[in-house]
Amino acid sequence: MSKWVRVAGVAECGPGTALERVAEGRVIALYNVAGSLYALDGVCPHQGGPLGEGELAGSVVTCPWHGWQFDVCTGQNQLNGNVQQAKIPVRVEQDAIFVDLDAPTA
């Protein structure tokens, strides 16, 4: 079952930007890569840094705390193939961005 929750307006996350939101106690990192929206678990697995506050270059976000990098489209860590950040499904309805909080986090 899905649990879609509104986390932002489309205008809040323009192309090439990252945005951090909290939805029902869960930190969500939103990214706009060339007009396509992606979401990851917003807590870096290294030491809990805020991935939604990281710098986005193309489809790669850099954690502002210690420089860990993830492809926001896939969740894949850029240096260690064994580290995968949980992706969260995103959908847009009218001018709002929704994420599915019940999606598996593996």
C-alpha positions in Angstrom: 0.0 0.0 0.0 1.2 3.5 -0.8 1.2 6.6 1.5 1.7 9.6 -0.7 2.5 12.8 1.2 2.8 16.3 -0.2 6.3 17.6 0.6 6.7 20.7 -1.6 5.5 22.8 -4.4 7.1 22.2 -7.8 8.3 25.9 -7.9 10.3 25.3 -4.7 12.6 22.8 -6.4 13.8 24.2 -9.7 16.1 22.5 -12.1 19.6 21.9 -10.7 18.5 22.3 -7.1 18.2 20.3 -3.9 15.7 20.7 -1.2 15.3 19.2 2.3 11.9 18.4 3.8 10.6 16.5 6.8 7.5 14.4 6.3 6.0 12.6 9.2 9.3 12.7 11.0 11.3 11.4 8.1 13.9 13.5 6.4 13.5 13.6 2.6 16.0 15.0 0.1 14.4 16.2 -3.1 16.4 16.9 -6.3 15.5 18.4 -9.7 17.8 17.0 -12.4 17.0 18.7 -15.7 13.3 18.9 -14.9 13.0 15.4 -13.5 12.3 15.0 -9.8 14.0 12.5 -7.5 13.9 11.8 -3.8 16.3 10.0 -1.4 16.4 9.3 2.3 17.8 12.7 3.4 20.2 11.3 6.1 23.7 10.5 4.8 24.7 7.0 5.9 28.2 8.1 6.8 27.5 10.3 9.8 24.0 11.6 9.4 24.7 14.6 7.2 21.8 16.5 5.5 21.8 15.3 1.9 19.1 17.7 0.9 21.4 20.6 1.8 24.2 19.1 -0.4 25.5 20.6 -3.7 23.9 19.0 -6.8 26.2 18.7 -9.9 24.3 17.0 -12.7 22.8 14.0 -11.0 25.4 13.7 -8.2 24.8 15.2 -4.7 27.7 15.8 -2.3 27.0 15.6 1.4 27.9 19.0 2.9 29.4 17.3 6.0 32.1 14.9 4.7 31.8 14.9 0.9 30.1 11.5 0.4 28.6 11.5 -3.1 25.4 9.8 -4.4 23.7 9.6 -7.8 20.3 11.0 -6.9 18.6 9.1 -9.8 19.8 5.7 -8.5 20.9 6.2 -4.9 24.3 4.7 -5.7 27.3 5.9 -3.8 30.0 7.2 -6.2 33.0 5.5 -4.5 31.6 2.3 -2.9 29.4 0.1 -5.0 28.1 -1.6 -1.8 26.5 1.6 -0.4 23.1 2.4 -1.7 21.0 5.3 -0.4 17.3 4.6 -0.2 15.3 6.1 -3.1 11.8 7.3 -2.5 9.1 7.4 -5.3 8.1 10.8 -6.4 5.0 12.0 -8.3 3.8 15.4 -9.3 0.1 16.4 -9.2 -0.8 19.9 -10.4 1.8 22.1 -8.7 2.7 19.8 -5.8 5.4 17.2 -5.2 4.4 14.0 -3.4 6.6 11.2 -2.0 5.5 7.7 -1.1 6.5 7.1 2.6 5.4 3.5 2.5 7.8 2.5 -0.3 10.4 -0.1 0.6 13.6 1.6 1.7 16.1 -1.1 0.6 
